[in-house]
Amino acid sequence: MPAGLNRALLTVVGAVIAIILAIAVCSVAIVIAGGSPLDALGAFFDFGATERAQSNAVAAWLNRAVPLFIAGLAVAVGFRMNLFNIGVEGQYRVAAICAAYVGSMFTAPGWIQIPVIIVVGALAGGLYALIPAVMKVTRGVNEVIATIMLNYIAISVTSYLVQGPLAGERAAGDLVTTTPKLPESAMFPDLNFIFDGFGMLAPTRGGGLWGFLIVAILLGVVVWVVLERTRFGFDIKASGLNSPAALASGVNPKSMVIAAMVMSGAIAGLIGLPEILGDRGAFNSNFTSGLGFLGIAVALLGRNKPGGIAIAALLFAFLDRGQGALQIAEIPPSVITIIQGMIVLLIVVANEVTNRFALRLEERRAAQQLGRNTPVEVKA
């Protein structure tokens, strides 16, 4: 069996075992909390009693997976360069408020306005990621420390802006402040026609199935091509693995650090746009948080590959969707956080075990191949 296929099979087996073990550990936690693991499992697969409820549940699942997938891609680009970009959380919040505000300042046909908003989001996220990149290459500041501090700055600044200079009109008694509402031309068309194709009712909650799903798929393809099929992607990986060797071969590691961080930040700048362009139509003080941190777990689970990240995003979104059903079943929703944490922890362990096992298999195969190719000395 080819070495690449062996490694892929080991990776899949390790991931499956890790997920099973995580479910087993969490079953014990559910029993301790006074619940039933079977009831919890049934709650996860409860998509509703009516056709409309089932459509809404499926749309909510996919809508949750889209920003998680984009967040995983953003983190994975940094990981390829051996950079731990924890700043995705701050980068997408800064980008979201900038894109929402700029988009609300003009009205144009959708094929012009939507791309402008997307470009603004990517530019804002990339520029915010440029700060820790420059600090690292010029002053040697660790990107983990820099991005953590910038996260707090971003959260505080966006909170101030949405309640002050960038605040839109607020109805009397409304406690939530928002940026000015986007015009109708800026809202991304939904994909509810997909449900018609499967003979299901169109979802009615949260703007239906967000059309940004198409952008996310295209983004995943582009990231895969850039990282796996271009010289730029090879230079990023080489610089992350061994910067002195990369420098000797003509690649400037400092330039690669900046390029990787800016690319990671630009992708992060798109995380909040599905929600803004698909449902809310603005950035508000209750904007969804934590997506950047979840993106780290999604990237780890997906082994920094777009295909694996897509599966991990769907899994995490599936778990998140079950919170309401768990509460109805009188099971603490914190079980979801436990499951997610255990999956990530066990996946990291499984990855290390499978990597070592695959390395031993490759060494054994190489030794056998070398033994067959070594001429046998014949004594006179």
C-alpha positions, 0 to 999 in steps of 0.5 A, a space after each residue: 500500500 502506498 505510504 501516502 494512503 497508509 498515512 491517510 488511513 491512519 489519520 482517519 482511524 485516529 480521528 474516529 477513535 478520538 471522537 469515540 473516546 470523547 463521546 465515551 468520556 462525555 457519557 460519563 460526565 452526562 451520567 454524573 450530571 444526572 442525565 442519560 447519554 442515550 437521551 443526549 444522543 437522541 437530542 443531537 439528532 432531533 431536527 424537529 417534529 415538523 418539516 419546517 422545523 427540520 428545514 430550519 434546523 438543517 439551515 442553522 447547522 450549515 449556517 453555523 458551519 460556514 463561519 467555523 470553516 472560514 475561521 479554520 482556514 484562517 488559522 490553518 494558513 498560520 499553522 502552515 508557517 508554524 505561526 499560532 495566529 490566535 488573533 483571528 478573534 480580533 481580526 474578524 471583529 474589526 473586519 466585520 464592523 468596518 465592512 458593515 459600516 462601509 457597506 451602509 454608506 452607499 447603495 449600488 447594484 448587488 454585484 458591485 456592493 457585495 464584492 466591495 463589502 467582501 474586499 473591505 472585510 478582507 483588507 481590514 482583517 489583513 491589515 490588523 494581522 499585519 501589526 503582529 507580523 511586523 512586530 515579530 519580524 522587526 522586534 522578535 515579538 512572539 505572535 501569540 502574545 501580540 495577537 492575544 493583546 490585539 484581541 482585547 484591543 479589537 473587542 474594546 474598540 469595536 464595542 466603543 465604535 458600535 455604541 458611538 461613532 459608528 452607531 446607527 439609529 436605535 429604536 426606543 427601548 432597544 438595548 442593542 446598538 448597531 451600525 447603520 443597516 445595509 441596503 437591501 442590495 447588499 444582502 447576499 441572496 439565500 440558497 433556499 432553492 436547494 431545499 426545494 430540490 430535495 423536496 423540503 420546505 424552505 427555512 424561515 429562520 435566520 434568513 434561510 440558508 446563507 448564500 455566503 456558503 458558495 463563497 466559503 466553498 470557493 475560498 476553500 478551493 483557492 486556499 487548497 490550490 495556493 497552499 498545495 499547488 503553488 510555489 508560494 505555498 511551498 515557500 510558506 511551508 518550507 519557511 515554517 519547517 526550517 527558516 535557515 534552510 529556506 533562507 539558503 534556498 533564496 526564500 526570505 522567512 521574514 517576508 513569508 511571516 508577513 505574507 502568511 499572517 496577512 493572508 490569514 488575517 484577510 481570510 479571518 476578515 470574512 468570518 463575520 460576513 455570512 452573518 451580516 450579509 445573510 441575516 443581521 444586515 449590520 454589526 451589533 453589540 451582540 455580534 457572535 463571538 468566539 468564532 476565532 477560538 473555535 477556528 483553532 480547534 477546527 483547524 487542528 481537527 481538520 489537520 490544516 487541510 481544507 477538506 478536513 476543516 470542512 468536516 470538522 466545521 460540520 461536526 462542531 456546528 452539529 454539536 452547537 446546534 444541539 444546545 437547544 435540544 439538550 436543554 429540552 432534554 434537561 441535560 446541561 448544554 455545557 456537555 457540548 463544550 466538554 465534547 468539543 474540548 475532549 475531541 480536540 485534546 484526543 485528536 492532538 494525541 491521536 495525531 502524534 501517535 499516528 504520525 509516529 506509527 506512520 514514520 516507523 512504517 516508512 522507516 521499515 519499508 525503506 529498510 526493506 527496500 534498501 536490503 533488497 537493493 544491496 548486492 550480496 557479497 559472494 565469497 570465493 
